[in-house]
Amino acid sequence: MLSLSEPTEELETEYREMLTEWQSTGEDLIPFPLKLDCSNFSTFVRLLSDASQGIGLPSGFVPHTTYWLLNEQRIIGAVNLRHHLNEGLLQIGGHIGYGIRPSERGKGFAIEMLRLALEKAKEKNIDKALITCKKENIASAKTILRNGGKLENEIFLDGKTIQRYWVELG
């Protein structure tokens, strides 16, 4: 049974296992909260909780909630939901960033995680969600399309082509 859970200290061991697996590949960690220092796990969890309330955010950040996709107690991936967009997120990033741990890819988990995240977005009164991905990330584009994404355009930014999709939630 898949579910989204906000980060908790009880899942520290599982989180660290996922992070170690991901880091061993040398891939970029997405969404960005996976890059945050978790050496003091209780501080890390509190930081994520505060971010959902808009507390202590760095300049240019908006309130955002991080969720972990759980299959029972195993963390399969992570998704970050931005509560609204600023100019930067309107270009790249959008409302939702997500990633699945390497050993669990290709099993349909990203489709379900994004579906669940879109439900959370609707609960936060987001009527239309922007999701972006690099053009070469075909798996992500397919995941967005499977969740009702409509390609608005492509932009060229920092040497990369970014696809911008909108999902109607209303």
N, C-alpha and C positions, 0 to 999 in steps of 0.2 A: 504494500500500500504506500503510494507516494504522497508526501505532504511537504508543505513549506513550513519552516520553523525559523523564528528569529534566533540568533545565536544565543547559546546558553553555556555556562561553565561546565555543565554536565557532559557536553559533547567535545570537551577539549581534546581527549585522546583521538577521537575520530577525526576531528578537524586537523590535527597535526599530521595524522596519517595521510589524509587527502593532500594537504599542502606539500608534504615531503614527496609524495608520488608526482605531483604536478611539477615541482621544482626540479626533480630529477630529469625531466624531459628537456629542460632549458627553454621551454615555451614561455611566452608572456602570460602572466597571471591575469585572468579576466573573470569577473569584474574587479575593479580597482581595490576594493577592500581586502582582497586576498594579499595585496602587497603591504598592508599595514603591519607594523610590528606587533607580534602576538607573544613576545617573550614573557610578559606579565599578562596571563590570559584573562584574569578578572578585569584588569584595566582595559584590555582590548574589547571585551564584551561590553563594558560600560561605555566606551568610546562609540561603539556602533549603536548602542541604545540612545545615547545623547544625540547622535547625528539624526536619528529619526525624529527627534524633537527640535532639531535646528540649533542645538546647544554646542558651542565650541567649534563651529565649522571654520575651516580656513577660508580666506578671502576667495571669492569666486565659486564657492560651493553652495549648493542648495540642500535643504533637508532631504534626507534619503534613508531608506530602510533596506537593510540587507537581510536576506533570507537564505537558508540552506535547504536544498532539496534532500529530503530524507527518504530512504527506502528502509523502513523500520528504523533502526538507529544508525544506519550507514549513511554518511554524507556523500551524495552523488555529485552535487554541484552547488553553485552559488549564483544568486541573482541579486542585483541591486536596483531598487526602484527609486528614481528621483521624483519628488513630489510635485515639482514644477520645473520649467525650463528657463535657463538664462540664455544669453546670446551664444555663449560657447557651446552649450548642450544642444542648442537648436541646430548647430552645424554638425557636430559630431558628439556622439554619446547618447543623446535622446533621453527618454524617460527610463529605459531599461537596458542594463548590461548584464550578460549572463555567461556562464561557462560550466562545462561538465568535465569532471576529472577524467584524465586520459583513458583509464581502464574501463570506463563506463560509456564511452562514446559509441555512436552507431547503433544504439539500442532504443532510440525514441525518447530518451529522458529529456533532452532539450526541448522537444515539442511540448511535453507535458509541463515542464518547469515554466516555460514561457506562458502557457495557457493559465497556469495558476498565478503567475505574476500579473498577468493582465486582469485577472479577477481582483487581485489586491489593488491594482491601479484604479479600477472602477470603484472600489470601496473608498478610495481617497478622492473621489469625484473627478477623476481624469476621464474626460469624454473621448479624447482622441490621443493615443499614445504614439510617440515617435520612437522608432528603434532603428539604429544605424549599424552597418557592418562594412568591413572592407570588401570590395568587389570580389577579391579572390577567395573569400570565405564562403564558398558555395553551400556548405552545410548550414551555416547560420542563415543565409538568405532563404534556403528551403524551409528552415524552421519558422522564420518570420512569415513567409508566404502561407505555410500550413496553419498559421494562427490568424489569418485574415489580413496580413500586411499588404498594402498597396504601394508599389514603388512610386515615389513622387519625383525623384531625380537622383542624379549622381553629381557629386562635387569632387573636385581635385584639391586635396589639402595635404600639405607637407609631403608631397611626392606619392600620395596614395589616392586611389579612387574610392570614395565613400558612397555607399548607397543609403538613401534615406527613405524609410518606409513608415507609413502611418497605418494604425489599426484603430478603426472606429469601435468605441466601447459603449456608446449611448444607446 
